[in-house]
């Protein structure tokens, strides 16, 4: 099979923390992810099927925020 697939993606993570005092810390973060298109090579597909049926690429975004404490420690 000679199907050719080429892709690229920019992924990363940005995060920050802030110490409110010795017992409380806040954090926030944002990240992205990517999984390129693909297909199982063991499916026994013809060339025409292979060129038309790749699984599409997937992208994700995640936002996370929270507080951590040692008040009960």
BELFEN-V206093 format. One record per residue. N is the residue number from 1. RES is the residue in one small letter. SS is DSSP state (helix for helix, strand for strand, loop for the rest). Layout:
# BELFEN-V206093
N & RES & SS
N & RES & SS
This chain:
# BELFEN-V206093
1 & x & loop
2 & x & loop
3 & x & loop
4 & x & loop
5 & x & loop
6 & x & loop
7 & x & loop
8 & x & loop
9 & x & loop
10 & x & loop
11 & x & loop
12 & x & loop
13 & x & strand
14 & x & strand
15 & x & strand
16 & x & strand
17 & x & strand
18 & x & strand
19 & x & strand
20 & x & loop
21 & x & loop
22 & x & loop
23 & x & loop
24 & x & strand
25 & x & strand
26 & x & strand
27 & x & strand
28 & x & strand
29 & x & strand
30 & x & strand
31 & x & strand
32 & x & strand
33 & x & strand
34 & x & strand
35 & x & strand
36 & x & loop
37 & x & loop
38 & x & strand
39 & x & loop
40 & x & loop
41 & x & loop
42 & x & loop
43 & x & loop
44 & x & loop
45 & x & loop
46 & x & loop
47 & x & helix
48 & x & helix
49 & x & helix
50 & x & helix
51 & x & helix
52 & x & helix
53 & x & loop
54 & x & loop
55 & x & strand
56 & x & loop
57 & x & loop
58 & x & strand
59 & x & strand
60 & x & strand
61 & x & strand
62 & x & strand
63 & x & strand
64 & x & strand
65 & x & strand
66 & x & strand
67 & x & strand
68 & x & strand
69 & x & strand
70 & x & loop
71 & x & loop
72 & x & loop
73 & x & loop
